[in-house]
Amino acid sequence: MSKNLSIILSTVLATCMALGVIVIRIKAAKKPTNLKKIILPPIFMSTGAFMYLVPEFRLTGSEVLEAIFIGMFFSLFLIKTSKFEIINNEIYLKRSKAFIFILLGLLVVRIIMKLYLSSSIDVSQLSGMFFLLAFSMIVPWRLAMYKSYTKMKNQLSSDSIIS
């Protein structure tokens, strides 16, 4: 497969995945959330790290650090737009129109970065970097959600004890 075709296919796949996340997020806001829904996505995503068993996907130390720091920076935008609310004694993820725009903005930034970096970094290594970037983005976001959710859950429990 040619380098350009690999870049195009991976970009299309990333776009589809981002749109899927948006759809899932919209649907999730209609149902109460729980710890499983917060914790499981990064656990499931972590299986993607098996790609590093293949030498072509392995990263240098500087590539690892770059991907982690950029992912953690991007996670700040997701953390800021992920809030919970209590409705009828159940915890819901608040809908945020900004979240959709932030996800789309992050997607555009990632695509631009991929197109720029693909001229100097092998496509396989670039895939490894973007996986690590995404994982470094989702873990802090989900940890922040976990903290916020448990705080709300404790508030809900203390309110029910008082009532």
Backbone as CSV, one residue per row, in Angstrom:
resi,resn,N_x,N_y,N_z,CA_x,CA_y,CA_z,C_x,C_y,C_z
1,MET,0.854,-1.174,0.000,0.000,0.000,0.000,0.900,1.237,0.000
2,SER,0.538,2.204,-0.792,1.368,3.412,-0.886,1.206,4.267,0.373
3,LYS,2.190,5.115,0.602,2.196,5.981,1.777,0.992,6.921,1.769
4,ASN,0.691,7.507,0.608,-0.436,8.439,0.515,-1.762,7.746,0.788
5,LEU,-1.917,6.530,0.273,-3.155,5.778,0.515,-3.292,5.461,1.998
6,SER,-2.203,5.102,2.662,-2.228,4.827,4.105,-2.669,6.059,4.880
7,ILE,-2.143,7.205,4.494,-2.490,8.456,5.184,-3.967,8.773,4.978
8,ILE,-4.445,8.612,3.755,-5.856,8.893,3.453,-6.767,7.949,4.220
9,LEU,-6.469,6.646,4.186,-7.304,5.666,4.884,-7.315,5.901,6.387
10,SER,-6.158,6.190,6.970,-6.116,6.412,8.417,-6.848,7.700,8.792
11,THR,-6.810,8.702,7.923,-7.521,9.952,8.177,-9.034,9.731,8.101
12,VAL,-9.476,8.971,7.114,-10.899,8.658,6.986,-11.364,7.854,8.210
13,LEU,-10.562,6.889,8.626,-10.902,6.077,9.791,-10.985,6.942,11.044
14,ALA,-10.024,7.836,11.239,-10.037,8.729,12.404,-11.274,9.627,12.393
15,THR,-11.660,10.100,11.225,-12.850,10.942,11.094,-14.102,10.152,11.470
16,CYS,-14.206,8.929,10.977,-15.356,8.071,11.310,-15.414,7.789,12.808
17,MET,-14.261,7.542,13.397,-14.220,7.277,14.837,-14.647,8.510,15.627
18,ALA,-14.191,9.684,15.223,-14.568,10.916,15.919,-16.071,11.159,15.807
19,LEU,-16.619,10.924,14.628,-18.066,11.086,14.455,-18.827,10.062,15.300
20,GLY,-18.272,8.859,15.392,-18.877,7.826,16.251,-18.883,8.249,17.706
21,VAL,-17.800,8.849,18.172,-17.722,9.331,19.555,-18.772,10.410,19.796
22,ILE,-18.951,11.290,18.821,-19.960,12.347,18.961,-21.354,11.734,19.091
23,VAL,-21.665,10.767,18.250,-22.978,10.108,18.305,-23.160,9.399,19.646
24,ILE,-22.127,8.684,20.081,-22.199,7.975,21.366,-22.403,8.965,22.505
25,ARG,-21.686,10.077,22.449,-21.790,11.093,23.504,-23.195,11.685,23.554
26,ILE,-23.795,11.942,22.396,-25.155,12.491,22.355,-26.147,11.492,22.945
27,LYS,-25.999,10.218,22.576,-26.885,9.178,23.119,-26.671,8.976,24.618
28,ALA,-25.415,9.044,25.051,-25.088,8.825,26.462,-25.721,9.880,27.354
29,ALA,-25.877,11.081,26.843,-26.451,12.164,27.639,-27.929,11.922,27.936
30,LYS,-28.555,11.005,27.226,-29.971,10.721,27.429,-30.205,9.681,28.527
31,LYS,-29.134,9.003,28.959,-29.248,7.951,29.974,-28.349,8.282,31.149
32,PRO,-28.736,7.795,32.350,-27.845,8.011,33.499,-26.506,7.307,33.266
33,THR,-25.479,7.835,33.873,-24.164,7.238,33.704,-23.787,6.456,34.958
34,ASN,-22.705,5.706,34.854,-22.198,4.968,36.007,-20.688,4.821,35.861
35,LEU,-20.053,4.266,36.876,-18.597,4.146,36.857,-18.104,3.266,35.720
36,LYS,-18.850,2.223,35.403,-18.435,1.336,34.306,-18.309,2.106,32.996
37,LYS,-19.278,2.960,32.725,-19.264,3.728,31.480,-18.108,4.724,31.432
38,ILE,-17.605,5.086,32.573,-16.494,6.036,32.640,-15.152,5.300,32.549
39,ILE,-15.043,4.191,33.242,-13.767,3.484,33.371,-13.449,2.564,32.187
40,LEU,-14.448,1.910,31.633,-14.182,0.885,30.613,-13.575,1.388,29.295
41,PRO,-13.964,2.543,28.750,-13.367,2.956,27.465,-11.837,2.989,27.431
42,PRO,-11.161,3.571,28.440,-9.694,3.524,28.361,-9.134,2.118,28.515
43,ILE,-9.822,1.278,29.279,-9.364,-0.109,29.428,-9.468,-0.825,28.093
44,PHE,-10.603,-0.667,27.414,-10.768,-1.298,26.097,-9.759,-0.732,25.096
45,MET,-9.543,0.566,25.161,-8.614,1.194,24.229,-7.181,0.731,24.463
46,SER,-6.859,0.399,25.693,-5.485,0.019,26.033,-5.011,-1.213,25.264
47,THR,-5.938,-2.024,24.791,-5.534,-3.206,24.016,-4.825,-2.815,22.722
48,GLY,-5.053,-1.597,22.263,-4.381,-1.107,21.058,-2.874,-0.995,21.227
49,ALA,-2.417,-0.995,22.473,-0.972,-0.908,22.723,-0.229,-2.147,22.227
50,PHE,-0.959,-3.206,21.921,-0.314,-4.394,21.355,0.357,-4.069,20.019
51,MET,-0.025,-2.949,19.406,0.610,-2.555,18.142,2.112,-2.366,18.326
52,TYR,2.527,-2.014,19.538,3.943,-1.761,19.776,4.782,-3.039,19.795
53,LEU,4.128,-4.194,19.751,4.860,-5.455,19.610,5.466,-5.565,18.208
54,VAL,4.857,-4.872,17.253,5.353,-4.859,15.874,6.394,-3.743,15.772
55,PRO,7.618,-4.077,15.375,8.706,-3.071,15.363,8.387,-1.787,14.592
56,GLU,7.615,-1.855,13.528,7.325,-0.664,12.720,6.557,0.406,13.495
57,PHE,5.841,0.004,14.540,5.016,0.948,15.288,5.735,1.548,16.497
58,ARG,6.908,1.032,16.813,7.628,1.494,18.000,8.118,2.923,17.835
59,LEU,8.157,3.622,18.971,8.472,5.044,18.970,9.789,5.322,19.690
60,THR,10.385,6.439,19.340,11.571,6.895,20.061,11.108,7.565,21.357
61,GLY,12.025,7.794,22.253,11.687,8.457,23.512,11.074,9.826,23.317
62,SER,11.624,10.593,22.389,11.087,11.946,22.158,9.685,11.874,21.539
63,GLU,9.436,10.900,20.674,8.095,10.747,20.084,7.080,10.358,21.160
64,VAL,7.482,9.511,22.085,6.602,9.127,23.196,6.248,10.354,24.029
65,LEU,7.257,11.129,24.403,7.016,12.320,25.219,6.142,13.339,24.489
66,GLU,6.407,13.567,23.209,5.598,14.508,22.430,4.134,14.068,22.403
67,ALA,3.905,12.796,22.102,2.534,12.286,22.013,1.819,12.393,23.358
68,ILE,2.506,12.053,24.431,1.880,12.105,25.765,1.552,13.541,26.151
69,PHE,2.493,14.458,25.968,2.242,15.847,26.354,1.139,16.488,25.516
70,ILE,1.122,16.229,24.224,0.063,16.790,23.371,-1.286,16.184,23.753
71,GLY,-1.324,14.875,23.993,-2.565,14.220,24.406,-3.093,14.780,25.716
72,MET,-2.201,14.972,26.676,-2.623,15.533,27.960,-3.116,16.969,27.806
73,PHE,-2.472,17.724,26.926,-2.935,19.089,26.659,-4.334,19.065,26.049
74,PHE,-4.537,18.211,25.049,-5.856,18.108,24.418,-6.924,17.659,25.416
75,SER,-6.541,16.841,26.396,-7.520,16.343,27.360,-8.132,17.481,28.180
76,LEU,-7.404,18.563,28.331,-7.937,19.693,29.099,-9.235,20.225,28.499
77,PHE,-9.308,20.246,27.173,-10.524,20.722,26.504,-11.702,19.776,26.759
78,LEU,-11.428,18.477,26.767,-12.489,17.502,27.035,-12.932,17.567,28.493
79,ILE,-11.976,17.741,29.388,-12.291,17.828,30.818,-13.182,19.038,31.089
80,LYS,-12.865,20.165,30.463,-13.632,21.405,30.686,-15.077,21.292,30.196
81,THR,-15.332,20.416,29.222,-16.686,20.327,28.656,-17.443,19.094,29.139
82,SER,-16.901,18.364,30.106,-17.567,17.169,30.626,-18.006,17.417,32.065
83,LYS,-19.246,17.722,32.221,-19.815,17.995,33.544,-21.001,17.057,33.773
84,PHE,-21.265,16.793,35.042,-22.385,15.931,35.416,-23.462,16.755,36.091
85,GLU,-24.672,16.200,36.047,-25.790,16.821,36.749,-26.672,15.724,37.324
86,ILE,-27.382,16.053,38.375,-28.282,15.091,39.012,-29.699,15.399,38.560
87,ILE,-30.348,14.387,38.004,-31.740,14.509,37.565,-32.481,13.304,38.132
88,ASN,-33.536,13.566,38.906,-34.337,12.492,39.507,-33.468,11.465,40.236
89,ASN,-32.558,11.936,41.048,-31.661,11.084,41.840,-30.755,10.188,41.007
90,GLU,-30.488,10.589,39.768,-29.550,9.850,38.927,-28.568,10.844,38.316
91,ILE,-27.367,10.346,38.037,-26.317,11.211,37.525,-26.239,11.085,36.004
92,TYR,-26.315,12.238,35.340,-26.261,12.309,33.892,-25.065,13.159,33.467
93,LEU,-24.524,12.834,32.324,-23.498,13.673,31.727,-24.228,14.822,31.035
94,LYS,-23.865,16.044,31.382,-24.527,17.215,30.786,-24.194,17.314,29.307
95,ARG,-25.176,17.674,28.536,-24.921,17.938,27.120,-24.156,19.231,26.989
96,SER,-23.190,19.218,26.109,-22.415,20.434,25.864,-22.212,20.574,24.365
97,LYS,-22.745,21.651,23.816,-22.543,21.898,22.390,-21.067,22.141,22.107
98,ALA,-20.373,22.713,23.069,-18.944,22.989,22.900,-18.163,21.686,22.729
99,PHE,-18.613,20.612,23.383,-17.903,19.339,23.309,-17.787,18.862,21.865
100,ILE,-18.875,18.938,21.130,-18.884,18.493,19.733,-17.905,19.327,18.912
101,PHE,-17.926,20.639,19.113,-17.014,21.508,18.363,-15.561,21.267,18.769
102,ILE,-15.344,20.998,20.037,-13.981,20.701,20.497,-13.493,19.395,19.890
103,LEU,-14.353,18.369,19.880,-13.955,17.097,19.261,-13.634,17.289,17.782
104,LEU,-14.480,18.027,17.090,-14.220,18.276,15.671,-12.947,19.107,15.484
105,GLY,-12.741,20.085,16.358,-11.525,20.902,16.291,-10.278,20.069,16.539
106,LEU,-10.341,19.185,17.526,-9.211,18.299,17.807,-8.951,17.376,16.625
107,LEU,-10.016,16.925,15.987,-9.867,16.068,14.811,-9.145,16.821,13.692
108,VAL,-9.559,18.054,13.448,-8.921,18.859,12.399,-7.444,19.082,12.723
109,VAL,-7.150,19.403,13.976,-5.754,19.610,14.382,-4.952,18.326,14.181
110,ARG,-5.526,17.183,14.558,-4.828,15.905,14.396,-4.589,15.591,12.921
111,ILE,-5.574,15.883,12.082,-5.411,15.624,10.642,-4.305,16.514,10.073
112,ILE,-4.308,17.781,10.439,-3.261,18.695,9.962,-1.896,18.215,10.446
113,MET,-1.823,17.825,11.721,-0.552,17.317,12.260,-0.106,16.070,11.502
114,LYS,-1.059,15.184,11.230,-0.719,13.945,10.519,-0.191,14.241,9.122
115,LEU,-0.865,15.128,8.417,-0.424,15.470,7.065,0.953,16.116,7.079
116,TYR,1.185,16.977,8.056,2.486,17.648,8.156,3.582,16.658,8.556
117,LEU,3.315,15.863,9.564,4.330,14.948,10.091,4.590,13.744,9.185
118,SER,3.633,13.400,8.329,3.799,12.216,7.483,4.936,12.375,6.473
119,SER,5.366,13.604,6.257,6.483,13.803,5.332,7.828,13.494,5.993
120,SER,7.859,13.507,7.337,9.133,13.266,8.019,9.128,12.049,8.941
121,ILE,7.949,11.501,9.237,7.846,10.338,10.124,7.122,9.230,9.365
122,ASP,7.619,8.016,9.515,7.008,6.855,8.870,5.545,6.721,9.304
123,VAL,4.687,6.302,8.387,3.251,6.200,8.663,2.970,5.256,9.830
124,SER,3.702,4.170,9.944,3.488,3.225,11.049,3.823,3.874,12.388
125,GLN,4.968,4.548,12.440,5.341,5.245,13.671,4.344,6.352,13.985
126,LEU,3.883,7.031,12.956,2.901,8.090,13.137,1.612,7.519,13.733
127,SER,1.230,6.336,13.274,0.052,5.665,13.841,0.267,5.377,15.317
128,GLY,1.456,4.911,15.655,1.788,4.657,17.050,1.737,5.926,17.879
129,MET,2.218,7.031,17.305,2.191,8.311,18.012,0.757,8.788,18.241
130,PHE,-0.090,8.646,17.215,-1.461,9.131,17.359,-2.289,8.241,18.273
131,PHE,-1.974,6.947,18.328,-2.635,6.092,19.313,-2.261,6.563,20.712
132,LEU,-0.971,6.774,20.938,-0.504,7.212,22.256,-1.067,8.588,22.600
133,LEU,-1.150,9.474,21.619,-1.749,10.793,21.832,-3.203,10.633,22.282
134,ALA,-3.971,9.804,21.576,-5.384,9.602,21.911,-5.525,8.974,23.298
135,PHE,-4.665,8.000,23.600,-4.727,7.341,24.902,-4.348,8.322,26.009
136,SER,-3.369,9.164,25.739,-2.942,10.174,26.715,-3.981,11.279,26.863
137,MET,-4.896,11.341,25.939,-5.984,12.305,26.014,-7.155,11.704,26.804
138,ILE,-7.470,10.446,26.554,-8.651,9.838,27.170,-8.428,9.496,28.645
139,VAL,-7.216,9.100,29.025,-6.985,8.695,30.418,-7.177,9.865,31.398
140,PRO,-6.521,11.021,31.199,-6.776,12.129,32.146,-8.235,12.592,32.122
141,TRP,-8.840,12.566,30.951,-10.241,12.971,30.827,-11.124,12.048,31.653
142,ARG,-10.926,10.742,31.503,-11.744,9.784,32.240,-11.434,9.803,33.736
143,LEU,-10.191,10.066,34.112,-9.862,10.211,35.536,-10.583,11.418,36.132
144,ALA,-10.620,12.518,35.381,-11.344,13.705,35.840,-12.845,13.410,35.933
145,MET,-13.367,12.676,34.965,-14.780,12.298,35.012,-15.055,11.403,36.224
146,TYR,-14.146,10.465,36.488,-14.280,9.564,37.637,-14.342,10.373,38.926
147,LYS,-13.435,11.320,39.064,-13.398,12.161,40.262,-14.693,12.961,40.405
148,SER,-15.132,13.559,39.323,-16.352,14.365,39.337,-17.579,13.495,39.623
149,TYR,-17.621,12.321,39.007,-18.753,11.409,39.203,-18.826,10.946,40.660
150,THR,-17.695,10.540,41.233,-17.710,10.054,42.620,-18.105,11.174,43.586
151,LYS,-17.697,12.393,43.273,-18.098,13.541,44.090,-19.617,13.712,44.038
152,MET,-20.173,13.611,42.836,-21.634,13.725,42.666,-22.349,12.564,43.361
153,LYS,-21.789,11.376,43.243,-22.381,10.172,43.856,-22.394,10.330,45.376
154,ASN,-21.300,10.846,45.928,-21.250,11.080,47.375,-22.254,12.146,47.784
155,GLN,-22.396,13.167,46.966,-23.378,14.226,47.241,-24.780,13.639,47.218
156,LEU,-25.049,12.802,46.250,-26.348,12.156,46.129,-26.612,11.258,47.335
157,SER,-25.605,10.522,47.754,-25.747,9.630,48.926,-25.985,10.431,50.193
158,SER,-25.239,11.515,50.382,-25.424,12.325,51.601,-26.771,13.041,51.587
159,ASP,-27.238,13.426,50.398,-28.568,14.057,50.293,-29.660,13.058,50.642
160,SER,-29.509,11.805,50.236,-30.540,10.794,50.510,-30.523,10.406,51.986
161,ILE,-29.378,10.493,52.657,-29.295,10.191,54.086,-29.982,11.300,54.881
162,ILE,-29.782,12.543,54.446,-30.387,13.693,55.121,-31.898,13.690,54.951
163,SER,-32.378,13.271,53.777,-33.818,13.328,53.485,-34.629,12.371,54.284
